[in-house]
Every structure is written in structure tokens, then in C-alpha cells.
């Protein structure tokens, strides 16, 4: 049988129907705390419960679907999305995870230095940036997906320069350290962190300028840096707890 005959006679109804969704773990830092974007479901199943933003993939690319869902819940414009780091996180397809039918979700991780106040999309009754310390039970298996997204973000800060996605185009080493402390949930020694960052080739590069004002106690103005050209950090910046494990 040639391929055209095979496709002509192929019967997709011989298999269990299945749908694909794209869900997004969107993280940002607000008021010195790590926040995740959650929506309150307006329709069954799990009506009224909080969940990650997402939706069914209907003929478009998976990453485009994730970007569309993120834009819908935040009001981000196309040129704003260019400043958001968006990467595939994982695939979740456990039978029974969705009571409607067999649904496989491809989850994405997104984070940026700034994202606007959310606005609920057509399938949500509310949307909110929620501190990680205040999250509650989520619909479906979104709690597991959120945990995986958080661990991915923590790990990527160890061996990639993606912490610079949480700060502006120009930043101080103290501002960069604050990102690590918030995402890792651990305090860091300022002097050691400063030394480690500057010892990693291509992590950051000096702008040659300083902040307009000195520190809160009248200290000297801080030097400003921008993201360097490194794709990976070598040596990596390990979490204090991970350093203890390795030792």
C-alpha cells in the first residue's frame, strides 16, 4: 500500500480521542517577592479553583499558543513578549489528569523583569500575580507543574545568565543578588556573590556608569552592569544548600 492509499483509508476514530493544551508557569518579582500568575477558572471542571493560565492548542505552534495565553491574561503586546524569556518546561499526560477526556499538556516557563497587572481572559473570572508563599491547591495537576517550573528556574540561575531576565537592561550587582535570593529563597553573602559574578567570564559587563545616587546610608554610587554574551555560566553559581550537598 502506498502512502496516499494509506492516508485515504486511515481512520482516526479507531483511537481514543486526545487533546493538547499549553500551560504557562509565569514568574516575576514584585515588591521583593517571587510571584506566579494564576487564573480563577470560570467554567467546569474545577470551576472557581485557581490554575495556571493555559488553553487548548487549536492549529497553532505550541510555543505560539503559550505566548498567546500569556498575552491574553496579562495584556502584553507583541513587542513586550520579545522581552519575556519563554521556554518549554515539560509534558504532562497522566491518564485522568483532566476529567473531560485524555488531555496532554505541554507546559512552558516564562519570566521577565516586569509584567503588567493581569486581566482575566475569556475563560477566567479572575487573574492575579500571587506570591509563591501564598499559593493554594491548584486545579488539575498544576501544583506539580508549578513545582517543576520553580525548580527549573532555580536550577537555571545556577548555570545560565537568565537571572538578568529579572532585572532591567542596566543593573547593579546588588539588584542581581536580590534576584538570586528571591528565587532561591536563601540569603547570600554580598561580598562573596559580587566576587563570584565578576569571576564568571561573559556573565555581566560593566557599562562604565554608576547609579545617580549612593547607597541609603550615604555610601558610594554603585557601578552599573549589563548582560554579557555568555550562554552558560562556568563556573556555575551554586545555591548554598547545593554547595553543602556537593561537599
C-alpha positions as CSV (number, residue, x, y, z in Angstrom):
1,X,0.0,0.0,0.0
2,X,1.4,3.4,-0.9
3,X,1.2,6.4,1.4
4,X,-1.7,8.1,-0.4
5,X,-3.9,5.0,-0.2
6,X,-2.9,4.6,3.5
7,X,-3.9,8.1,4.3
8,X,-7.2,7.9,2.4
9,X,-8.2,4.8,4.4
10,X,-6.8,5.9,7.7
11,X,-9.5,6.1,10.5
12,X,-8.5,8.4,13.3
13,X,-11.7,7.4,15.3
14,X,-10.1,4.0,15.8
15,X,-8.0,5.6,18.6
16,X,-9.0,7.3,21.8
17,X,-9.7,11.0,21.3
18,X,-7.0,13.2,22.8
19,X,-6.4,17.0,23.1
20,X,-3.3,19.1,23.7
21,X,-3.1,22.2,25.9
22,X,-0.3,24.7,26.5
23,X,0.0,25.9,30.1
24,X,2.4,28.6,31.4
25,X,4.3,29.0,34.7
26,X,4.9,32.7,34.5
27,X,7.2,34.1,37.2
28,X,8.2,37.7,38.0
29,X,9.4,39.6,41.1
30,X,7.1,42.1,42.7
31,X,7.8,44.0,45.9
32,X,10.8,41.8,46.6
33,X,8.9,38.6,46.4
34,X,8.6,35.9,43.7
35,X,5.1,35.8,42.1
36,X,3.3,33.4,39.8
37,X,0.4,34.3,37.5
38,X,-2.7,32.4,38.4
39,X,-6.3,32.5,37.0
40,X,-9.6,31.5,38.7
41,X,-11.5,29.1,36.5
42,X,-14.8,30.4,35.3
43,X,-16.2,27.1,34.0
44,X,-16.1,23.4,35.0
45,X,-14.1,21.3,35.5
46,X,-12.7,22.7,38.8
47,X,-14.8,25.9,38.5
48,X,-13.8,28.5,41.0
49,X,-10.3,26.9,41.6
50,X,-7.1,28.7,40.8
51,X,-5.0,27.3,38.0
52,X,-2.1,28.2,35.7
53,X,-3.0,30.1,32.6
54,X,-3.4,27.9,29.5
55,X,-5.7,26.6,26.9
56,X,-6.2,24.1,24.1
57,X,-3.9,24.2,21.1
58,X,-6.0,24.8,18.1
59,X,-3.9,24.5,15.0
60,X,-1.0,26.8,16.1
61,X,2.5,26.1,17.2
62,X,2.8,25.0,20.9
63,X,5.1,27.9,21.8
64,X,2.9,30.4,20.0
65,X,-0.1,29.0,21.9
66,X,1.7,29.5,25.2
67,X,2.7,33.1,24.2
68,X,-0.9,33.8,23.2
69,X,-2.3,32.6,26.6
70,X,0.3,34.7,28.4
71,X,-0.6,37.7,26.4
72,X,-4.3,37.2,26.9
73,X,-4.0,37.1,30.7
74,X,-1.5,39.9,31.1
75,X,-2.2,42.3,28.2
76,X,1.3,42.0,27.0
77,X,1.8,43.4,23.4
78,X,3.8,41.5,20.8
79,X,6.8,43.7,21.3
80,X,6.6,43.2,25.1
81,X,6.7,39.4,24.5
82,X,10.1,39.8,23.0
83,X,11.4,40.7,26.5
84,X,9.9,37.6,28.1
85,X,12.0,34.5,28.4
86,X,9.8,31.6,27.4
87,X,11.0,28.0,27.3
88,X,9.4,24.6,27.2
89,X,9.2,23.1,30.7
90,X,7.8,19.6,30.3
91,X,5.0,17.4,29.1
92,X,2.2,16.1,31.4
93,X,-0.1,13.3,30.2
94,X,-1.1,11.1,33.2
95,X,-4.5,9.5,32.5
96,X,-7.3,11.1,34.4
97,X,-5.5,14.4,34.9
98,X,-8.4,16.1,33.2
99,X,-11.9,14.6,33.7
100,X,-13.2,15.7,30.3
101,X,-11.0,13.4,28.1
102,X,-7.4,12.4,27.7
103,X,-5.6,15.7,27.7
104,X,-1.8,16.1,27.4
105,X,-0.4,19.5,28.3
106,X,2.9,20.9,27.2
107,X,4.0,23.4,29.9
108,X,6.2,26.4,29.4
109,X,8.2,28.5,31.8
110,X,8.1,32.3,31.4
111,X,9.8,35.0,33.3
112,X,10.7,38.7,32.9
113,X,11.8,41.7,34.9
114,X,8.4,43.3,34.6
115,X,4.9,42.1,33.6
116,X,1.7,44.2,33.7
117,X,-1.2,43.7,36.1
118,X,-3.2,40.7,34.8
119,X,-6.6,40.8,33.3
120,X,-8.8,37.8,33.2
121,X,-9.2,36.3,29.7
122,X,-12.4,34.8,28.3
123,X,-12.2,31.6,30.2
124,X,-11.3,33.0,33.6
125,X,-13.3,35.0,36.2
126,X,-10.1,36.5,37.8
127,X,-6.4,36.6,37.3
128,X,-3.7,37.6,39.8
129,X,0.0,37.7,40.5
130,X,0.2,35.5,43.6
131,X,3.3,35.3,45.9
132,X,4.7,31.8,45.9
133,X,4.3,31.8,49.7
134,X,0.5,32.3,49.3
135,X,-0.3,29.7,46.6
136,X,-3.0,27.2,47.4
137,X,-4.3,24.0,46.0
138,X,-4.5,24.3,42.2
139,X,-6.7,22.7,39.6
140,X,-5.7,19.6,37.7
141,X,-2.1,18.8,38.3
142,X,-1.0,22.4,38.1
143,X,0.6,22.3,41.6
144,X,3.1,19.7,40.3
145,X,3.7,21.7,37.2
146,X,4.3,24.9,39.3
147,X,6.8,23.0,41.5
148,X,8.7,21.8,38.4
149,X,8.7,25.3,37.0
150,X,10.1,26.7,40.2
151,X,12.8,24.1,40.4
152,X,13.7,24.7,36.7
153,X,14.0,28.5,37.4
154,X,16.2,27.9,40.5
155,X,18.5,25.5,38.6
156,X,18.8,27.7,35.5
157,X,20.0,30.6,37.7
158,X,22.9,28.3,38.8
159,X,24.3,27.6,35.3
160,X,22.9,30.2,32.9
161,X,22.7,34.0,33.0
162,X,18.9,34.1,33.0
163,X,18.8,36.0,36.3
164,X,19.4,39.0,34.1
165,X,15.9,38.5,32.7
166,X,14.5,39.6,36.1
167,X,16.3,43.0,36.1
168,X,16.4,45.9,33.7
169,X,18.9,46.5,30.8
170,X,21.3,48.0,33.3
171,X,21.6,46.8,36.9
172,X,23.8,46.7,40.0
173,X,25.3,43.6,41.4
174,X,23.1,44.1,44.5
175,X,20.0,44.1,42.3
176,X,21.2,40.9,40.6
177,X,21.9,39.3,44.0
178,X,18.3,40.2,45.1
179,X,17.0,38.1,42.2
180,X,19.0,35.1,43.3
181,X,17.9,35.5,46.9
182,X,14.2,35.8,46.0
183,X,14.2,32.8,43.5
184,X,16.4,30.6,45.6
185,X,14.8,31.6,48.9
186,X,18.2,31.8,50.6
187,X,20.3,34.8,51.8
188,X,23.6,35.3,50.1
189,X,26.8,36.9,51.3
190,X,27.1,40.2,49.4
191,X,30.9,40.1,49.1
192,X,31.1,36.5,48.0
193,X,28.3,36.9,45.5
194,X,30.0,40.0,44.0
195,X,33.2,38.2,43.6
196,X,31.6,35.1,42.1
197,X,29.6,37.1,39.5
198,X,32.6,39.0,38.3
199,X,34.7,35.9,38.1
200,X,32.4,34.2,35.5
201,X,33.5,35.2,32.0
202,X,30.8,36.8,30.0
203,X,28.1,36.8,32.8
204,X,28.0,40.6,33.1
205,X,29.9,43.5,31.6
206,X,30.4,47.0,33.1
207,X,28.7,49.9,31.4
208,X,31.2,52.4,32.7
209,X,28.5,54.3,34.5
210,X,27.1,54.4,38.1
211,X,23.8,54.9,39.8
212,X,22.8,58.5,40.2
213,X,22.8,58.3,43.9
214,X,24.8,56.4,46.6
215,X,23.5,53.8,49.0
216,X,20.8,54.5,51.6
217,X,23.5,55.3,54.2
218,X,25.3,57.7,52.1
219,X,27.7,55.2,50.6
220,X,29.4,55.5,47.2
221,X,27.4,55.2,44.0
222,X,27.2,51.6,42.7
223,X,28.6,50.5,39.3
224,X,26.1,49.6,36.6
225,X,26.3,46.4,34.5
226,X,24.6,44.9,31.6
227,X,24.1,41.3,30.5
228,X,27.2,39.7,28.9
229,X,27.4,37.3,26.0
230,X,27.8,34.1,28.0
231,X,25.2,31.3,27.3
232,X,26.4,29.2,30.2
233,X,28.0,30.1,33.5
234,X,31.3,28.5,34.2
235,X,32.0,28.1,37.0
236,X,28.3,27.8,38.0
237,X,26.8,29.8,40.8
238,X,25.5,27.0,43.1
239,X,22.8,27.5,45.7
240,X,24.3,27.4,49.2
241,X,22.3,24.3,50.0
242,X,23.6,22.7,46.8
243,X,27.2,23.6,47.7
244,X,26.7,21.8,51.0
245,X,25.4,18.7,49.1
246,X,28.4,18.6,46.8
247,X,30.9,19.0,49.7
